Amino acid sequence: MHKPTLKEKSTHGTPLFPLHIYSKVREREYHVDFHWHEELEFIFVEDGVIEVTINSETRHVTKGQFIFINSGDLHKVTSKGRSIHHAIVFHPQILNFDYPDISESSIINPQ
C-alpha cells in the first residue's frame, strides 16, 4: 500500500452518487502531483497533450485518447502547454448494487 500521506483527501461526488467529472482547460502548464485514491479514474483528452504517470510508467495522452487509472494506483498528471481534459472519478462500488446509490434508490428500489 502507498503512503497514507499521498492519499487524496477530496470527496468525489456524494454518498448517493459517488462520481464527479472534473473538466480542466489550461492555457499554460498543468500539474497534479503524485497521489492515489480508492476511486477509479478515466481521463479523456479533448485537446493538447497530457503526461500521465501511473506507478512508474509514464504515458503521453493526446487529443481524442483516454487513459484509465485503477483504484489505489499512484499517479500524477502534467502538461507543458495548452490542454483540455476531463477526468471522471468514481467509486468502484457504483458498478454493483452493494453500494446504495441514486439509481437503486430512485429507479430499481424506490420506497
MOPAC internal coordinates of N, CA, C and O (Angstrom, degrees):
PM7 1SCF
backbone

  N    0.0000 0     0.00 0     0.00 0    0    0    0
  C    1.4666 1     0.00 0     0.00 0    1    0    0
  C    1.5186 1   108.73 1     0.00 0    2    1    0
  O    1.2310 1   121.06 1   -28.51 1    3    2    1
  N    1.2960 1   115.58 1   151.49 1    3    2    1
  C    1.4571 1   122.00 1  -178.75 1    5    3    2
  C    1.5236 1   110.94 1   -79.40 1    6    5    3
  O    1.2310 1   121.39 1   -13.22 1    7    6    5
  N    1.3049 1   114.95 1   166.78 1    7    6    5
  C    1.4605 1   120.59 1   178.28 1    9    7    6
  C    1.5260 1   110.51 1   -59.50 1   10    9    7
  O    1.2310 1   120.12 1   -46.24 1   11   10    9
  N    1.3169 1   117.38 1   133.76 1   11   10    9
  C    1.4686 1   120.17 1   177.75 1   13   11   10
  C    1.5255 1   112.54 1   -59.13 1   14   13   11
  O    1.2310 1   120.04 1   151.70 1   15   14   13
  N    1.3299 1   117.53 1   -28.30 1   15   14   13
  C    1.4633 1   120.08 1  -178.31 1   17   15   14
  C    1.5274 1   111.95 1   -68.25 1   18   17   15
  O    1.2310 1   119.71 1   159.32 1   19   18   17
  N    1.3283 1   118.16 1   -20.68 1   19   18   17
  C    1.4671 1   120.93 1   179.49 1   21   19   18
  C    1.5283 1   112.31 1   -92.09 1   22   21   19
  O    1.2310 1   120.10 1   176.52 1   23   22   21
  N    1.3403 1   117.42 1    -3.48 1   23   22   21
  C    1.4560 1   119.93 1   178.29 1   25   23   22
  C    1.5272 1   109.29 1   -70.21 1   26   25   23
  O    1.2310 1   121.14 1   -51.31 1   27   26   25
  N    1.3146 1   115.42 1   128.69 1   27   26   25
  C    1.4636 1   120.44 1   179.36 1   29   27   26
  C    1.5235 1   109.86 1   -65.93 1   30   29   27
  O    1.2310 1   120.68 1   -40.87 1   31   30   29
  N    1.3160 1   116.30 1   139.13 1   31   30   29
  C    1.4628 1   121.16 1  -177.54 1   33   31   30
  C    1.5328 1   113.05 1   -99.09 1   34   33   31
  O    1.2310 1   120.20 1   176.42 1   35   34   33
  N    1.3135 1   117.23 1    -3.58 1   35   34   33
  C    1.4673 1   121.05 1  -178.75 1   37   35   34
  C    1.5197 1   111.35 1   -68.48 1   38   37   35
  O    1.2310 1   121.07 1   -31.25 1   39   38   37
  N    1.3219 1   115.55 1   148.75 1   39   38   37
  C    1.4561 1   122.08 1   172.22 1   41   39   38
  C    1.5193 1   107.41 1   -98.75 1   42   41   39
  O    1.2310 1   120.44 1   -51.29 1   43   42   41
  N    1.3133 1   116.76 1   128.71 1   43   42   41
  C    1.4615 1   121.66 1  -177.49 1   45   43   42
  C    1.5363 1   108.61 1  -105.90 1   46   45   43
  O    1.2310 1   120.73 1   -72.22 1   47   46   45
  N    1.3119 1   116.20 1   107.78 1   47   46   45
  C    1.4575 1   120.96 1  -177.62 1   49   47   46
  C    1.5133 1   111.32 1    82.78 1   50   49   47
  O    1.2310 1   121.39 1    25.44 1   51   50   49
  N    1.3333 1   114.95 1  -154.56 1   51   50   49
  C    1.4617 1   122.03 1  -178.92 1   53   51   50
  C    1.5287 1   108.88 1  -124.97 1   54   53   51
  O    1.2310 1   119.55 1   -11.57 1   55   54   53
  N    1.3270 1   118.46 1   168.43 1   55   54   53
  C    1.4703 1   119.44 1   177.63 1   57   55   54
  C    1.5355 1   113.08 1   -57.75 1   58   57   55
  O    1.2310 1   119.98 1   144.86 1   59   58   57
  N    1.3393 1   117.65 1   -35.14 1   59   58   57
  C    1.4637 1   119.53 1   178.84 1   61   59   58
  C    1.5246 1   113.40 1   -83.08 1   62   61   59
  O    1.2310 1   120.04 1   161.03 1   63   62   61
  N    1.3237 1   117.52 1   -18.97 1   63   62   61
  C    1.4659 1   121.19 1   178.73 1   65   63   62
  C    1.5330 1   108.35 1  -142.98 1   66   65   63
  O    1.2310 1   120.74 1  -100.18 1   67   66   65
  N    1.3516 1   116.20 1    79.82 1   67   66   65
  C    1.4712 1   120.71 1  -173.99 1   69   67   66
  C    1.5288 1   112.75 1   -78.39 1   70   69   67
  O    1.2310 1   120.76 1  -116.54 1   71   70   69
  N    1.3178 1   116.15 1    63.46 1   71   70   69
  C    1.4574 1   123.50 1   179.73 1   73   71   70
  C    1.5168 1   108.26 1  -147.89 1   74   73   71
  O    1.2310 1   120.95 1   -40.61 1   75   74   73
  N    1.3353 1   115.78 1   139.39 1   75   74   73
  C    1.4602 1   119.90 1   176.39 1   77   75   74
  C    1.5172 1   108.86 1  -143.04 1   78   77   75
  O    1.2310 1   120.56 1   -38.03 1   79   78   77
  N    1.3242 1   116.53 1   141.97 1   79   78   77
  C    1.4544 1   122.24 1   177.31 1   81   79   78
  C    1.5281 1   107.85 1  -110.00 1   82   81   79
  O    1.2310 1   121.34 1   -56.41 1   83   82   81
  N    1.3115 1   115.05 1   123.59 1   83   82   81
  C    1.4641 1   122.12 1   178.18 1   85   83   82
  C    1.5183 1   107.91 1  -107.49 1   86   85   83
  O    1.2310 1   119.83 1   -56.67 1   87   86   85
  N    1.3134 1   117.94 1   123.33 1   87   86   85
  C    1.4560 1   122.61 1   176.76 1   89   87   86
  C    1.5203 1   108.21 1  -109.92 1   90   89   87
  O    1.2310 1   120.92 1   -54.53 1   91   90   89
  N    1.3263 1   115.84 1   125.47 1   91   90   89
  C    1.4587 1   121.19 1  -177.05 1   93   91   90
  C    1.5293 1   109.54 1  -120.44 1   94   93   91
  O    1.2310 1   120.89 1   -59.66 1   95   94   93
  N    1.3238 1   115.91 1   120.34 1   95   94   93
  C    1.4636 1   122.72 1   175.59 1   97   95   94
  C    1.5226 1   105.69 1  -115.69 1   98   97   95
  O    1.2310 1   120.99 1   -64.24 1   99   98   97
  N    1.3185 1   115.70 1   115.76 1   99   98   97
  C    1.4608 1   120.54 1  -176.94 1  101   99   98
  C    1.5212 1   110.48 1  -125.62 1  102  101   99
  O    1.2310 1   120.81 1   -49.24 1  103  102  101
  N    1.3158 1   116.06 1   130.76 1  103  102  101
  C    1.4671 1   121.46 1   176.89 1  105  103  102
  C    1.5214 1   111.09 1   -85.52 1  106  105  103
  O    1.2310 1   120.94 1   156.43 1  107  106  105
  N    1.3117 1   115.81 1   -23.57 1  107  106  105
  C    1.4684 1   121.26 1  -178.89 1  109  107  106
  C    1.5160 1   108.46 1  -124.42 1  110  109  107
  O    1.2310 1   120.95 1    27.63 1  111  110  109
  N    1.3049 1   115.78 1  -152.37 1  111  110  109
  C    1.4598 1   119.51 1  -177.89 1  113  111  110
  C    1.5269 1   112.05 1   -70.20 1  114  113  111
  O    1.2310 1   121.49 1   -19.92 1  115  114  113
  N    1.3364 1   114.75 1   160.08 1  115  114  113
  C    1.4608 1   122.78 1  -178.61 1  117  115  114
  C    1.5187 1   107.18 1  -139.35 1  118  117  115
  O    1.2310 1   120.46 1   -37.88 1  119  118  117
  N    1.3302 1   116.72 1   142.12 1  119  118  117
  C    1.4674 1   118.89 1  -178.96 1  121  119  118
  C    1.5295 1   110.55 1  -151.80 1  122  121  119
  O    1.2310 1   121.10 1   -54.17 1  123  122  121
  N    1.3193 1   115.49 1   125.83 1  123  122  121
  C    1.4607 1   122.66 1   168.47 1  125  123  122
  C    1.5208 1   105.25 1  -123.44 1  126  125  123
  O    1.2310 1   120.33 1   -62.60 1  127  126  125
  N    1.3244 1   116.98 1   117.40 1  127  126  125
  C    1.4564 1   121.58 1  -174.22 1  129  127  126
  C    1.5338 1   111.56 1   -70.67 1  130  129  127
  O    1.2310 1   121.14 1    -8.95 1  131  130  129
  N    1.3322 1   115.43 1   171.05 1  131  130  129
  C    1.4595 1   121.37 1  -179.08 1  133  131  130
  C    1.5244 1   111.47 1   -52.79 1  134  133  131
  O    1.2310 1   121.33 1   -46.64 1  135  134  133
  N    1.3210 1   115.06 1   133.36 1  135  134  133
  C    1.4551 1   123.18 1   175.74 1  137  135  134
  C    1.5280 1   107.83 1  -160.20 1  138  137  135
  O    1.2310 1   120.58 1    -8.46 1  139  138  137
  N    1.3116 1   116.50 1   171.54 1  139  138  137
  C    1.4581 1   121.51 1   174.32 1  141  139  138
  C    1.5179 1   108.25 1  -146.13 1  142  141  139
  O    1.2310 1   120.94 1   -19.43 1  143  142  141
  N    1.3156 1   115.81 1   160.57 1  143  142  141
  C    1.4642 1   121.63 1   177.13 1  145  143  142
  C    1.5150 1   108.80 1  -153.91 1  146  145  143
  O    1.2310 1   121.16 1   -15.62 1  147  146  145
  N    1.3108 1   115.39 1   164.38 1  147  146  145
  C    1.4628 1   121.02 1  -179.63 1  149  147  146
  C    1.5252 1   111.81 1   -74.41 1  150  149  147
  O    1.2310 1   120.39 1   158.82 1  151  150  149
  N    1.3194 1   116.86 1   -21.18 1  151  150  149
  C    1.4628 1   121.18 1  -177.42 1  153  151  150
  C    1.5285 1   111.34 1   -74.30 1  154  153  151
  O    1.2310 1   121.33 1   -23.18 1  155  154  153
  N    1.3328 1   115.06 1   156.82 1  155  154  153
  C    1.4581 1   122.75 1   171.05 1  157  155  154
  C    1.5235 1   106.95 1   -84.73 1  158  157  155
  O    1.2310 1   120.43 1   -23.27 1  159  158  157
  N    1.3377 1   116.79 1   156.73 1  159  158  157
  C    1.4631 1   119.65 1  -179.01 1  161  159  158
  C    1.5271 1   110.09 1  -144.20 1  162  161  159
  O    1.2310 1   121.14 1   -51.88 1  163  162  161
  N    1.3223 1   115.43 1   128.12 1  163  162  161
  C    1.4568 1   122.42 1   170.57 1  165  163  162
  C    1.5190 1   107.05 1  -110.59 1  166  165  163
  O    1.2310 1   120.27 1   -48.92 1  167  166  165
  N    1.3219 1   117.09 1   131.08 1  167  166  165
  C    1.4612 1   121.04 1   175.84 1  169  167  166
  C    1.5205 1   108.19 1  -117.51 1  170  169  167
  O    1.2310 1   120.55 1   -54.10 1  171  170  169
  N    1.3331 1   116.56 1   125.90 1  171  170  169
  C    1.4566 1   123.34 1   176.92 1  173  171  170
  C    1.5233 1   108.64 1  -111.99 1  174  173  171
  O    1.2310 1   120.63 1   -50.06 1  175  174  173
  N    1.3328 1   116.39 1   129.94 1  175  174  173
  C    1.4590 1   120.85 1   179.30 1  177  175  174
  C    1.5243 1   108.57 1   -96.92 1  178  177  175
  O    1.2310 1   120.92 1   -65.60 1  179  178  177
  N    1.3227 1   115.85 1   114.40 1  179  178  177
  C    1.4607 1   121.58 1   179.08 1  181  179  178
  C    1.5280 1   111.05 1   -82.21 1  182  181  179
  O    1.2310 1   120.72 1   144.89 1  183  182  181
  N    1.3354 1   116.24 1   -35.11 1  183  182  181
  C    1.4653 1   120.17 1  -179.52 1  185  183  182
  C    1.5227 1   109.30 1  -155.55 1  186  185  183
  O    1.2310 1   120.55 1   -32.67 1  187  186  185
  N    1.3184 1   116.56 1   147.33 1  187  186  185
  C    1.4541 1   121.22 1   177.84 1  189  187  186
  C    1.5161 1   112.37 1    85.37 1  190  189  187
  O    1.2310 1   121.74 1    21.04 1  191  190  189
  N    1.3322 1   114.28 1  -158.96 1  191  190  189
  C    1.4651 1   122.45 1  -179.00 1  193  191  190
  C    1.5127 1   108.12 1  -136.62 1  194  193  191
  O    1.2310 1   120.52 1   -46.02 1  195  194  193
  N    1.3250 1   116.61 1   133.98 1  195  194  193
  C    1.4568 1   120.50 1   171.52 1  197  195  194
  C    1.5207 1   108.18 1  -120.39 1  198  197  195
  O    1.2310 1   121.47 1   -26.11 1  199  198  197
  N    1.3119 1   114.80 1   153.89 1  199  198  197
  C    1.4554 1   121.25 1   177.14 1  201  199  198
  C    1.5199 1   107.04 1  -109.20 1  202  201  199
  O    1.2310 1   120.68 1   -56.13 1  203  202  201
  N    1.3304 1   116.30 1   123.87 1  203  202  201
  C    1.4599 1   121.27 1  -178.71 1  205  203  202
  C    1.5299 1   108.03 1  -119.15 1  206  205  203
  O    1.2310 1   120.99 1   -57.10 1  207  206  205
  N    1.3210 1   115.71 1   122.90 1  207  206  205
  C    1.4579 1   120.42 1   175.31 1  209  207  206
  C    1.5194 1   107.24 1  -107.07 1  210  209  207
  O    1.2310 1   120.98 1   -58.18 1  211  210  209
  N    1.3368 1   115.74 1   121.82 1  211  210  209
  C    1.4599 1   122.17 1   178.05 1  213  211  210
  C    1.5218 1   106.60 1  -117.33 1  214  213  211
  O    1.2310 1   121.27 1   -60.92 1  215  214  213
  N    1.3377 1   115.17 1   119.08 1  215  214  213
  C    1.4597 1   122.12 1  -172.31 1  217  215  214
  C    1.5243 1   107.45 1    55.32 1  218  217  215
  O    1.2310 1   118.02 1    72.55 1  219  218  217
  N    1.3007 1   121.38 1  -107.45 1  219  218  217
  C    1.4739 1   119.87 1  -179.55 1  221  219  218
  C    1.5241 1   112.61 1  -117.92 1  222  221  219
  O    1.2310 1   119.96 1  -168.56 1  223  222  221
  N    1.3395 1   117.68 1    11.44 1  223  222  221
  C    1.4653 1   121.64 1  -178.58 1  225  223  222
  C    1.5274 1   110.56 1  -108.04 1  226  225  223
  O    1.2310 1   120.63 1   -52.22 1  227  226  225
  N    1.3476 1   116.40 1   127.78 1  227  226  225
  C    1.4589 1   121.58 1  -179.47 1  229  227  226
  C    1.5174 1   110.17 1  -107.52 1  230  229  227
  O    1.2310 1   121.11 1   -45.83 1  231  230  229
  N    1.3297 1   115.49 1   134.17 1  231  230  229
  C    1.4679 1   122.00 1   178.66 1  233  231  230
  C    1.5191 1   109.40 1  -129.11 1  234  233  231
  O    1.2310 1   121.20 1   -33.95 1  235  234  233
  N    1.3221 1   115.31 1   146.05 1  235  234  233
  C    1.4583 1   121.61 1   171.72 1  237  235  234
  C    1.5199 1   107.06 1   -98.22 1  238  237  235
  O    1.2310 1   121.12 1   -57.53 1  239  238  237
  N    1.3124 1   115.46 1   122.47 1  239  238  237
  C    1.4595 1   121.72 1  -178.02 1  241  239  238
  C    1.5209 1   106.53 1  -110.10 1  242  241  239
  O    1.2310 1   120.54 1   -57.35 1  243  242  241
  N    1.3385 1   116.58 1   122.65 1  243  242  241
  C    1.4555 1   121.28 1  -172.97 1  245  243  242
  C    1.5245 1   111.33 1  -111.52 1  246  245  243
  O    1.2310 1   121.56 1    -7.02 1  247  246  245
  N    1.3220 1   114.63 1   172.98 1  247  246  245
  C    1.4734 1   122.92 1  -178.78 1  249  247  246
  C    1.5275 1   111.14 1   -44.55 1  250  249  247
  O    1.2310 1   121.31 1   -52.68 1  251  250  249
  N    1.3403 1   115.09 1   127.32 1  251  250  249
  C    1.4578 1   121.87 1   178.04 1  253  251  250
  C    1.5189 1   114.44 1    87.43 1  254  253  251
  O    1.2310 1   119.50 1   176.82 1  255  254  253
  N    1.3150 1   118.56 1    -3.18 1  255  254  253
  C    1.4632 1   121.67 1   179.68 1  257  255  254
  C    1.5225 1   110.94 1  -104.35 1  258  257  255
  O    1.2310 1   121.39 1   -18.39 1  259  258  257
  N    1.3354 1   114.95 1   161.61 1  259  258  257
  C    1.4609 1   119.71 1   173.43 1  261  259  258
  C    1.5136 1   109.05 1  -135.92 1  262  261  259
  O    1.2310 1   121.34 1   -16.47 1  263  262  261
  N    1.3190 1   115.04 1   163.53 1  263  262  261
  C    1.4612 1   121.77 1   177.98 1  265  263  262
  C    1.5208 1   108.11 1  -137.01 1  266  265  263
  O    1.2310 1   120.92 1   -32.45 1  267  266  265
  N    1.3271 1   115.85 1   147.55 1  267  266  265
  C    1.4587 1   122.80 1  -179.60 1  269  267  266
  C    1.5206 1   109.53 1  -108.92 1  270  269  267
  O    1.2310 1   120.66 1   -45.37 1  271  270  269
  N    1.3295 1   116.35 1   134.63 1  271  270  269
  C    1.4646 1   122.26 1   176.39 1  273  271  270
  C    1.5298 1   107.22 1  -118.96 1  274  273  271
  O    1.2310 1   121.12 1   -58.95 1  275  274  273
  N    1.3088 1   115.46 1   121.05 1  275  274  273
  C    1.4585 1   120.97 1  -175.59 1  277  275  274
  C    1.5315 1   111.30 1   -79.40 1  278  277  275
  O    1.2310 1   120.98 1   -18.52 1  279  278  277
  N    1.2963 1   115.73 1   161.48 1  279  278  277
  C    1.4571 1   123.19 1   176.65 1  281  279  278
  C    1.5253 1   109.73 1   -56.58 1  282  281  279
  O    1.2310 1   120.48 1   -49.89 1  283  282  281
  N    1.3275 1   116.69 1   130.11 1  283  282  281
  C    1.4476 1   121.35 1   177.17 1  285  283  282
  C    1.5156 1   115.76 1    85.08 1  286  285  283
  O    1.2310 1   119.63 1   173.32 1  287  286  285
  N    1.3348 1   118.30 1    -6.68 1  287  286  285
  C    1.4581 1   120.52 1   179.48 1  289  287  286
  C    1.5259 1   110.85 1   -73.07 1  290  289  287
  O    1.2310 1   120.71 1   -49.00 1  291  290  289
  N    1.3279 1   116.26 1   131.00 1  291  290  289
  C    1.4545 1   121.92 1   174.82 1  293  291  290
  C    1.5216 1   107.35 1   -75.42 1  294  293  291
  O    1.2310 1   119.66 1   -53.01 1  295  294  293
  N    1.3343 1   118.25 1   126.99 1  295  294  293
  C    1.4615 1   120.02 1  -175.69 1  297  295  294
  C    1.5229 1   112.46 1  -150.33 1  298  297  295
  O    1.2310 1   121.73 1   -21.57 1  299  298  297
  N    1.3443 1   114.30 1   158.43 1  299  298  297
  C    1.4581 1   121.69 1   173.34 1  301  299  298
  C    1.5189 1   107.75 1  -142.59 1  302  301  299
  O    1.2310 1   120.90 1   -22.79 1  303  302  301
  N    1.3438 1   115.89 1   157.21 1  303  302  301
  C    1.4659 1   122.43 1  -177.90 1  305  303  302
  C    1.5232 1   107.95 1  -131.72 1  306  305  303
  O    1.2310 1   120.72 1   -48.07 1  307  306  305
  N    1.3388 1   116.23 1   131.93 1  307  306  305
  C    1.4585 1   120.73 1   177.22 1  309  307  306
  C    1.5220 1   110.21 1  -141.88 1  310  309  307
  O    1.2310 1   120.98 1   -21.98 1  311  310  309
  N    1.3110 1   115.73 1   158.02 1  311  310  309
  C    1.4595 1   121.46 1   168.73 1  313  311  310
  C    1.5199 1   107.13 1  -144.84 1  314  313  311
  O    1.2310 1   120.88 1   -30.10 1  315  314  313
  N    1.3102 1   115.92 1   149.90 1  315  314  313
  C    1.4579 1   120.16 1  -177.80 1  317  315  314
  C    1.5219 1   112.14 1   -99.79 1  318  317  315
  O    1.2310 1   120.16 1   166.30 1  319  318  317
  N    1.3161 1   117.29 1   -13.70 1  319  318  317
  C    1.4617 1   120.96 1  -178.73 1  321  319  318
  C    1.5105 1   110.83 1  -140.92 1  322  321  319
  O    1.2310 1   120.90 1    21.99 1  323  322  321
  N    1.3261 1   115.88 1  -158.01 1  323  322  321
  C    1.4660 1   121.78 1  -179.73 1  325  323  322
  C    1.5297 1   109.92 1   -61.33 1  326  325  323
  O    1.2310 1   120.92 1   -44.17 1  327  326  325
  N    1.3215 1   115.84 1   135.83 1  327  326  325
  C    1.4711 1   120.25 1   177.37 1  329  327  326
  C    1.5233 1   110.28 1  -155.95 1  330  329  327
  O    1.2310 1   121.91 1   -29.74 1  331  330  329
  N    1.3024 1   113.95 1   150.26 1  331  330  329
  C    1.4661 1   121.94 1   171.69 1  333  331  330
  C    1.5186 1   105.84 1  -130.35 1  334  333  331
  O    1.2310 1   120.79 1   -56.67 1  335  334  333
  N    1.3273 1   116.10 1   123.33 1  335  334  333
  C    1.4628 1   118.74 1   176.02 1  337  335  334
  C    1.5312 1   109.62 1  -145.18 1  338  337  335
  O    1.2310 1   121.96 1   -21.07 1  339  338  337
  N    1.3184 1   113.86 1   158.93 1  339  338  337
  C    1.4591 1   121.93 1  -177.55 1  341  339  338
  C    1.5243 1   108.09 1  -128.02 1  342  341  339
  O    1.2310 1   120.61 1   -50.41 1  343  342  341
  N    1.3192 1   116.45 1   129.59 1  343  342  341
  C    1.4583 1   121.93 1   178.84 1  345  343  342
  C    1.5241 1   109.01 1  -112.60 1  346  345  343
  O    1.2310 1   120.95 1   -54.58 1  347  346  345
  N    1.3152 1   115.79 1   125.42 1  347  346  345
  C    1.4656 1   121.67 1   175.05 1  349  347  346
  C    1.5245 1   106.02 1  -104.21 1  350  349  347
  O    1.2310 1   120.75 1   -66.30 1  351  350  349
  N    1.3241 1   116.16 1   113.70 1  351  350  349
  C    1.4602 1   122.04 1  -176.19 1  353  351  350
  C    1.5253 1   107.55 1  -115.59 1  354  353  351
  O    1.2310 1   120.88 1   -56.32 1  355  354  353
  N    1.3323 1   115.91 1   123.68 1  355  354  353
  C    1.4650 1   118.95 1  -177.10 1  357  355  354
  C    1.5109 1   111.04 1  -149.33 1  358  357  355
  O    1.2310 1   121.49 1   -28.64 1  359  358  357
  N    1.3263 1   114.76 1   151.36 1  359  358  357
  C    1.4586 1   121.07 1   179.65 1  361  359  358
  C    1.5262 1   108.93 1   -74.00 1  362  361  359
  O    1.2310 1   119.55 1   -44.21 1  363  362  361
  N    1.3362 1   118.46 1   135.79 1  363  362  361
  C    1.4673 1   120.20 1  -178.27 1  365  363  362
  C    1.5225 1   113.81 1   -60.13 1  366  365  363
  O    1.2310 1   119.91 1   155.07 1  367  366  365
  N    1.3146 1   117.79 1   -24.93 1  367  366  365
  C    1.4635 1   119.79 1  -179.88 1  369  367  366
  C    1.5295 1   112.64 1   -67.80 1  370  369  367
  O    1.2310 1   119.93 1   166.25 1  371  370  369
  N    1.3363 1   117.74 1   -13.75 1  371  370  369
  C    1.4643 1   119.65 1   177.89 1  373  371  370
  C    1.5377 1   110.48 1   -66.29 1  374  373  371
  O    1.2310 1   120.43 1   161.82 1  375  374  373
  N    1.3263 1   116.79 1   -18.18 1  375  374  373
  C    1.4636 1   121.33 1  -178.28 1  377  375  374
  C    1.5269 1   113.35 1   -83.60 1  378  377  375
  O    1.2310 1   119.98 1   173.07 1  379  378  377
  N    1.3219 1   117.64 1    -6.93 1  379  378  377
  C    1.4638 1   119.95 1   175.79 1  381  379  378
  C    1.5210 1   108.84 1  -131.45 1  382  381  379
  O    1.2310 1   120.37 1     0.27 1  383  382  381
  N    1.3069 1   116.89 1  -179.73 1  383  382  381
  C    1.4600 1   119.35 1  -177.16 1  385  383  382
  C    1.5224 1   112.83 1  -104.81 1  386  385  383
  O    1.2310 1   120.34 1  -159.42 1  387  386  385
  N    1.3387 1   116.95 1    20.58 1  387  386  385
  C    1.4602 1   120.66 1   172.91 1  389  387  386
  C    1.5163 1   111.11 1   -76.32 1  390  389  387
  O    1.2310 1   121.05 1   161.94 1  391  390  389
  N    1.3189 1   115.60 1   -18.06 1  391  390  389
  C    1.4568 1   122.09 1  -176.70 1  393  391  390
  C    1.5197 1   108.03 1  -114.37 1  394  393  391
  O    1.2310 1   119.32 1   -60.98 1  395  394  393
  N    1.3419 1   118.90 1   119.02 1  395  394  393
  C    1.4680 1   119.72 1  -178.68 1  397  395  394
  C    1.5290 1   111.51 1   -68.53 1  398  397  395
  O    1.2310 1   120.63 1   -59.12 1  399  398  397
  N    1.3329 1   116.39 1   120.88 1  399  398  397
  C    1.4567 1   120.18 1   178.95 1  401  399  398
  C    1.5245 1   109.88 1  -129.38 1  402  401  399
  O    1.2310 1   120.39 1     0.75 1  403  402  401
  N    1.3193 1   116.86 1  -179.25 1  403  402  401
  C    1.4637 1   122.60 1  -174.92 1  405  403  402
  C    1.5328 1   112.04 1   -63.14 1  406  405  403
  O    1.2310 1   119.64 1   144.72 1  407  406  405
  N    1.3331 1   118.29 1   -35.28 1  407  406  405
  C    1.4660 1   120.99 1   179.43 1  409  407  406
  C    1.5225 1   111.03 1   -63.52 1  410  409  407
  O    1.2310 1   121.10 1   133.82 1  411  410  409
  N    1.3229 1   115.49 1   -46.18 1  411  410  409
  C    1.4535 1   119.57 1  -179.23 1  413  411  410
  C    1.5268 1   111.54 1   -67.26 1  414  413  411
  O    1.2310 1   120.21 1   135.90 1  415  414  413
  N    1.3369 1   117.21 1   -44.10 1  415  414  413
  C    1.4532 1   119.73 1  -174.03 1  417  415  414
  C    1.5312 1   113.32 1   -76.25 1  418  417  415
  O    1.2310 1   119.35 1   155.95 1  419  418  417
  N    1.3417 1   118.85 1   -24.05 1  419  418  417
  C    1.4555 1   118.80 1  -177.99 1  421  419  418
  C    1.5304 1   113.74 1  -105.91 1  422  421  419
  O    1.2310 1   120.03 1   155.69 1  423  422  421
  N    1.3235 1   117.55 1   -24.31 1  423  422  421
  C    1.4702 1   119.59 1  -175.34 1  425  423  422
  C    1.5233 1   112.23 1  -113.50 1  426  425  423
  O    1.2310 1   119.85 1   128.20 1  427  426  425
  N    1.3226 1   117.89 1   -51.80 1  427  426  425
  C    1.4575 1   121.10 1  -172.60 1  429  427  426
  C    1.5156 1   112.18 1   -81.15 1  430  429  427
  O    1.2310 1   120.06 1   138.66 1  431  430  429
  N    1.3116 1   117.50 1   -41.34 1  431  430  429
  C    1.4547 1   121.20 1  -176.20 1  433  431  430
  C    1.5183 1   111.79 1  -136.55 1  434  433  431
  O    1.2310 1   119.75 1  -118.37 1  435  434  433
  N    1.3480 1   118.08 1    61.63 1  435  434  433
  C    1.4705 1   118.82 1  -178.96 1  437  435  434
  C    1.5392 1   110.78 1   -69.84 1  438  437  435
  O    1.2310 1   121.02 1   -32.25 1  439  438  437
  N    1.2879 1   115.65 1   147.75 1  439  438  437
  C    1.4727 1   120.65 1  -179.95 1  441  439  438
  C    1.5010 1   110.97 1   -91.17 1  442  441  439
  O    1.2310 1   120.10 1   180.00 1  443  442  441

